[in-house]
Each structure stands twice: as C-alpha cells, then as structure tokens.
Amino acid sequence: MQLFYTHHHFQLHRKVHSDFWFFEFSIWLHVFSRSLVAIFIPIFLLQIGYSLPEVIFYYFLFNLIDVPLNFPARFFVKKIGARLTMMIGLLFSVGFFIYLSHLQSASLVSQNSLIILSGLAASYDAFYWVSYYYLFIKSTSQKKNVSKQTSGVYIVSQLASMLAPAFGAVILLFFHEQVLIAISLLILMASLIPLFKMKHLLDKPNKSSESIQTFFKTADKRRDYISIGFLGIHNAAESIIWPVFIYLLFSSISSIAFLPIIISLTTILFTFYAGKIKKQQRNKVIFLGSFLLLLVWVLRIFISQPIFYYLSVVLVGLFTILISIPLESSICEKGEVGDTLSASMYRNLISMFFQMLLFGILLFFIHIFETSFLVAALSMFLLMALHPILREFKRKKGSTLSQASSLSQE
C-alpha cells in the first residue's frame, strides 16, 4: 500500500511538473513576441509624430485604464478559467498591434488615437497578466523551492528578451515596421498552444475571493505588495524612460536593441544564484538590491558618459534580480496557501497603480528624464525603508541577549 501511494505521488508530481514546463514554454514565446516590439513602441510613437510629453501621456492613460480592469479580469478567471482569459488578453494585444500598424501607415497623430491605443494595451495587460500570475502560482510544483522555480521562469524570460530585440532590430533594418508587427502577432498566437497542453492543472478557482481587508490583514503581505509597487516604478523607468533617453541621445534604433541584450547576457547566470536565496535571507537581499539601484539612479543624474550609460544597464540588470526573485517568491508562497486569484490580481494592479503615479508626476515636469531618475531613486529608497536590515539585526540581537539572560538565571 505504501508503494502504491509513493508511485501515485510520483506520477502526480511528474504531471504537474510537466505542466510547469508547458507554462514556461508559453511564457518564452509570449515574451519573445512582445520583446520584438515592446521596447520600440515609444520610439514608434515618436517617429509617427507624437511629442515626448504625449508619449508620457499615453503611458499614463495606459496605466490609468489598466488599474480598474484588473477586477473584470479576476471575474473572467473565476467564470471561464485562466487560459481562456489569457486568450482574451492576447486578442486585445492583436488589436493593439493592428491599430499601431494602422497609425504608422496612415500617420494619424491625435489624442483619440492615443486613448484607443492605451485602452487596447491596458485590456491586454490586465487580462493576460492576472491570468499569468494565477497560473504561475498554481503551477509551481516544488513548494519548498519556489525561489528556484521563480528564477527558472525569469531565466526563460531573459533568454527571450535577449534574442527578440536583436532580431527585431535586424528586421527593422531591412523591412518595414508592419513586417515586425506581423511576425510578433504570429508568435503571440503560438504562445497559446502550450497553455492548452497543460492537462493536469485546474485553471479556475474553486473558492470565493477574500475581501481586501482580509487579504491584506498581515503586515508582511502589505509590505510585499507595496514593495512590488516601488519595484514597478523602477521597472517602468528602466524599460520605458531609459530606452527613450538612449534613443534621443544616439538617434539610433540599434542603440535601443543593444539594451536588453546587455541586460540578459549579464543576468542569466546571476539569476541562478538568486534562485538559491534562502527564505530567511530575502529581506537582506532586497535591501541590498534597493541600495545598489538607488546608487545607480543617482549616478545616472550626474554622470553623462555614454560608456557609463551602457555599463549602468548591466548593473541595473544584476541588481534588479536581487529584488525581483525574492519578492516574487514571497508573493507566490503566500498566494499559494491563500486566495491565489486575488494575489495575482493585486500583484498586477498595485504595480500598474504605482507606474501610473510615475507617469502622472512626469506630466507636470519639463525635465522628464531627470525627474524620472529622481522618482526611481526615491522608490528604491522607500523600498529600503520597507526592508530595514538594522531593525532585523536589533531584533536578533535582542533575542540572543534574552536567551543568554534566561540561561544565566537558570
């Protein structure tokens, strides 16, 4: 009988684990497809004829619309399941790329066009990523080593994001933007196939959602999600504002394509280390990563050497991993034992809300780049404040002293 249970457990683990690899392959295709075009989107808008403040306005609208759409996305996951909801998100993404291609060919520059474009982008983001985070949490088979699986997915994403922009830049050198968008759409639709190969994973929640008060009742959980918000500000500044800054500085598409290649080459091996971070070390590692990123953003304000600009991209790629892997692992662990769907929704919602704050602030400033660097630096400082290692050291020291005192009394 014991042998039967052991065999049954092994077979179940193997099936769930195979689902995880299907999930990773789908993510690779999706990230590759999006990375072909994503880094060039603000550049495309500038080339069409939009001004830099209008591009910032587009991203503000995108995040503003995205935030409330996370609630309908959660509703759809409950009713039809995560995979079908992801398909809806991908259809919005198809509409986004088709409309973007239409804007380029017709040279339509208007506020209404930005509203439509941002609405399509926000609908894709909410429906796809709420479903994605839900499936990721449900598909992690090694519950005792979530950090390892999180780093595995991160490596898969890094490989895709490394290859795609270079491939996209080559296409842009020899063909029109419509060719790049068409290829991206084909790969995007192909990313659905592995999701429907996942036969042993329930993609529809079997319990009701918790209220917001119940969900955020613990201080650790509130800290994790606020931390995701501050990390979202940094990511938006790095993945959107910084490439635009580099493009306007060098006036070259190839200069943009090199950025994710540099990041990926230097971070893939480092991600293996991040996957081995122990649970009790996460707070210290997040503090360290936040401090180092704070230094990089401050140095970017004062150092104006092109070599440093590209070197800083390498550093940012490394230091961001020190935050993202431990933080995502913590959210994943808490989400798996609680309300998984709400964990997925709030993770995306809060990240987009904080990014909305970033672009909203930039709308009121003339010096967009300097302001964004300062806001990103401030977000890292606040992230450090949320993970104070000094307080943890004092708590451990106090615990040690109390134990020593009790032993001496005995």
Secondary structure, DSSP 8 states (H G I E B T S, - for coil): -HHHHHHHHHHHHHHHHHHHHHHHHHHHHHHHHHHHHGGGHHHHHHHHT--HHHHHHHHHHHHHHHHHHHHHHHHHHHHH-HHHHHHHHHHHHHHHHHHHHHHHHHT---HHHHHHHHHHHHHHHHHHHHHHHHHHHHH---GGGHHHHHHHHHHHHHHHHHHHHHHHHHHHHHS-HHHHHHHHHHHHHHTHHHHTT--S---S-SS----HHHHT-SHHHHHHHHHHHHHHHHHHIIIIIHHHHHHHHH--HHHHHHHHHHHHHHHHHHHHHHTT--GGGHHHHHHHHHHHHHHHHHHHHH---HHHHHHHHHHHHHHHHHHHHHHHHHHHHHHHHS-HHHHHHHHHHHHHHHHHHHHHHHTT-S-HHHHHHHHHHHHHHHHHHHS-HHHHHHHHHHHHHHHHHHHHH-
